[in-house]
């Protein structure tokens, strides 16, 4: 396991108060298509979290923020027959009915499949299962210890930090993520057993109360 050559993407964020907006689905999908996919083995399995820019849907279902005309047009495309007199809230109720039939498909999943790859997504809010979280921690720690707070040096320092990550580092983080999954699965089993016994105990208490009342 290693960082793939030619798949690095670094850029200087604009100082507008929120750098998160600058890493968006346009930037990510361009990198995914043009830099990542050409540099990975055929039929790869890509593990991905649920960041918003990873999860742009192929078909966007209208929401409350959508204009009424857009909602109406979407409904008509699905075979519905909305009327001009319908309120926006009524149209959105129709959207709920028709959107249930739509299978959620993400743009990057479609791109990956078209190129012979498969994407597996982590459970929501479980980023600890992704080994790269620990790798990023290692990279950021390396940079923090050597950063002189000059932007001109930061890009070069980032490349140097990435080069320090070894296959052994990757292997260690993968084992750690796998161990976390095993431990959490064991906890889930214990919780399920506890809940089952709790329900059974309550049912038993109810039956005993009924017996005492009848006697």
C-alpha positions as CSV (number, residue, x, y, z in Angstrom):
1,X,0.0,0.0,0.0
2,X,1.3,3.5,-0.9
3,X,0.4,6.9,-2.3
4,X,0.1,6.4,-6.1
5,X,2.6,8.4,-8.1
6,X,1.0,11.1,-10.4
7,X,-2.2,11.1,-8.3
8,X,-1.2,13.9,-5.9
9,X,-3.4,17.0,-5.8
10,X,-2.3,20.0,-3.8
11,X,-3.4,23.6,-4.3
12,X,-3.3,26.9,-2.4
13,X,-6.7,27.7,-0.9
14,X,-8.0,31.3,-1.2
15,X,-8.1,33.3,2.0
16,X,-11.8,33.8,2.0
17,X,-12.6,32.5,5.5
18,X,-13.8,29.1,4.5
19,X,-11.3,26.9,2.6
20,X,-13.7,23.9,2.8
21,X,-15.8,25.3,-0.1
22,X,-12.8,25.2,-2.4
23,X,-12.6,21.4,-2.3
24,X,-15.8,20.7,-4.1
25,X,-17.2,18.0,-6.3
26,X,-16.0,19.6,-9.5
27,X,-12.4,19.5,-8.3
28,X,-12.7,16.1,-6.8
29,X,-14.4,14.5,-9.8
30,X,-11.8,15.9,-12.1
31,X,-9.0,14.5,-10.0
32,X,-10.7,11.2,-9.6
33,X,-11.2,10.8,-13.4
34,X,-7.9,12.2,-14.6
35,X,-5.4,11.4,-11.9
36,X,-6.6,8.6,-9.7
37,X,-8.1,6.1,-12.1
38,X,-5.3,6.1,-14.6
39,X,-2.8,5.3,-11.8
40,X,-4.5,2.4,-10.1
41,X,-4.6,-1.4,-11.0
42,X,-7.5,-2.7,-13.1
43,X,-10.6,-3.8,-11.2
44,X,-9.6,-1.9,-8.0
45,X,-11.9,-1.6,-5.0
46,X,-11.9,2.1,-3.8
47,X,-12.8,2.8,-0.2
48,X,-14.4,6.2,0.2
49,X,-16.0,8.1,3.0
50,X,-19.2,10.2,2.7
51,X,-17.9,13.7,2.3
52,X,-20.4,15.9,0.4
53,X,-18.0,16.3,-2.6
54,X,-17.7,12.5,-2.8
55,X,-21.5,12.1,-2.9
56,X,-22.9,14.2,-5.8
57,X,-26.0,12.3,-7.0
58,X,-26.4,11.4,-10.7
59,X,-30.0,12.6,-10.3
60,X,-30.8,15.4,-8.0
61,X,-34.2,15.2,-6.3
62,X,-35.9,18.6,-5.8
63,X,-36.0,20.0,-2.3
64,X,-37.6,22.9,-0.5
65,X,-34.9,25.2,-1.8
66,X,-35.8,24.2,-5.4
67,X,-37.9,26.6,-7.5
68,X,-41.5,25.6,-8.1
69,X,-40.9,25.4,-11.8
70,X,-38.0,23.0,-11.3
71,X,-40.1,20.8,-9.1
72,X,-42.9,20.8,-11.5
73,X,-40.6,19.9,-14.4
74,X,-39.0,17.1,-12.5
75,X,-42.4,15.6,-11.6
76,X,-43.6,15.7,-15.2
77,X,-40.4,13.9,-16.2
78,X,-41.4,11.1,-13.9
79,X,-44.9,10.8,-15.4
80,X,-46.7,12.8,-12.7
81,X,-49.4,15.3,-13.5
82,X,-49.0,18.3,-11.3
83,X,-51.4,21.3,-11.8
84,X,-50.6,25.0,-11.9
85,X,-52.8,25.6,-8.9
86,X,-50.8,23.2,-6.6
87,X,-48.8,24.7,-3.8
88,X,-45.1,24.1,-3.4
89,X,-45.7,22.0,-0.3
90,X,-48.1,19.8,-2.3
91,X,-45.6,19.4,-5.1
92,X,-43.0,18.3,-2.6
93,X,-45.4,15.7,-1.2
94,X,-45.6,14.3,-4.8
95,X,-41.8,14.4,-5.0
96,X,-41.6,12.1,-1.9
97,X,-43.9,9.6,-3.6
98,X,-41.9,9.5,-6.8
99,X,-38.4,9.7,-5.3
100,X,-38.9,6.5,-3.4
101,X,-38.7,4.6,-6.7
102,X,-35.3,6.2,-7.5
103,X,-32.1,4.2,-6.7
104,X,-29.5,6.6,-5.3
105,X,-26.5,6.6,-7.6
106,X,-23.4,8.8,-7.1
107,X,-21.4,10.4,-10.0
108,X,-18.1,9.0,-8.8
109,X,-19.5,5.5,-8.4
110,X,-20.7,5.7,-12.0
111,X,-17.3,6.9,-13.2
112,X,-15.6,4.1,-11.3
113,X,-17.9,1.5,-12.7
114,X,-17.5,2.7,-16.3
115,X,-13.7,2.2,-15.8
116,X,-14.0,-1.3,-14.3
117,X,-13.6,-0.3,-10.6
118,X,-15.9,-0.6,-7.6
119,X,-16.4,1.9,-4.8
120,X,-17.2,0.8,-1.2
121,X,-18.4,3.5,1.1
122,X,-17.7,3.6,4.8
123,X,-20.7,3.7,7.2
124,X,-21.7,7.3,7.9
125,X,-19.8,8.9,10.8
126,X,-17.3,6.1,11.0
127,X,-14.2,7.7,9.5
128,X,-12.1,5.7,12.0
129,X,-12.5,2.7,9.8
130,X,-10.5,4.4,7.0
131,X,-6.8,3.9,7.4
132,X,-6.0,7.1,5.6
133,X,-7.2,9.1,8.6
134,X,-4.1,7.9,10.6
135,X,-1.9,8.5,7.5
136,X,-3.1,12.1,7.2
137,X,-2.4,12.5,10.9
138,X,1.2,11.4,10.3
139,X,1.5,13.7,7.3
140,X,0.1,16.7,9.2
141,X,2.3,16.0,12.2
142,X,5.4,16.0,10.0
143,X,4.4,19.4,8.4
144,X,3.5,21.0,11.8
145,X,7.0,20.2,13.2
146,X,8.8,21.8,10.3
147,X,6.4,24.5,9.1
148,X,7.9,28.0,9.1
149,X,4.5,29.6,8.2
150,X,5.6,30.6,4.8
151,X,3.3,29.6,2.0
152,X,6.1,29.3,-0.5
153,X,7.6,26.4,1.4
154,X,4.4,24.6,2.3
155,X,3.8,22.8,-1.0
156,X,7.4,21.4,-1.0
157,X,7.0,20.4,2.7
158,X,3.8,18.6,1.9
159,X,5.5,16.6,-0.9
160,X,8.3,15.7,1.5
161,X,5.8,14.6,4.2
162,X,4.0,12.3,1.7
163,X,7.3,10.7,0.8
164,X,7.9,9.8,4.4
165,X,4.9,7.5,4.5
166,X,6.1,3.9,4.0
167,X,4.3,0.7,3.0
168,X,4.9,-0.4,6.6
169,X,3.0,2.7,7.8
170,X,0.1,1.8,5.6
171,X,0.1,-1.8,6.7
172,X,0.0,-0.8,10.3
173,X,-2.9,1.6,9.8
174,X,-4.9,-1.0,7.9
175,X,-4.5,-3.5,10.7
176,X,-5.6,-0.9,13.2
177,X,-8.7,-0.1,11.2
178,X,-9.6,-3.8,10.8
179,X,-9.1,-4.3,14.6
180,X,-11.5,-1.4,15.3
181,X,-14.1,-3.0,13.0
182,X,-13.7,-6.4,14.9
183,X,-14.0,-4.7,18.3
184,X,-17.1,-2.7,17.3
185,X,-18.8,-5.7,15.8
186,X,-18.3,-7.6,19.1
187,X,-19.8,-4.6,21.0
188,X,-22.8,-4.6,18.7
189,X,-23.4,-8.3,19.4
190,X,-23.3,-7.7,23.2
191,X,-25.6,-4.7,22.8
192,X,-28.1,-6.8,20.8
193,X,-28.0,-9.6,23.4
194,X,-28.6,-7.0,26.2
195,X,-31.5,-5.5,24.4
196,X,-33.1,-8.9,23.7
197,X,-32.7,-9.9,27.4
198,X,-34.2,-6.6,28.5
199,X,-37.2,-7.0,26.3
200,X,-37.7,-10.6,27.5
201,X,-37.5,-9.5,31.2
202,X,-40.1,-6.7,30.6
203,X,-42.4,-9.2,28.9
204,X,-42.0,-11.6,31.8
205,X,-42.8,-8.9,34.4
206,X,-46.0,-8.0,32.5
207,X,-47.1,-11.6,32.5
208,X,-46.4,-12.0,36.2
209,X,-48.5,-8.9,37.0
210,X,-51.4,-10.2,34.9
211,X,-51.3,-13.5,36.8
212,X,-51.3,-11.8,40.2
213,X,-54.3,-9.6,39.2
214,X,-56.3,-12.5,37.9
215,X,-55.7,-14.6,41.1
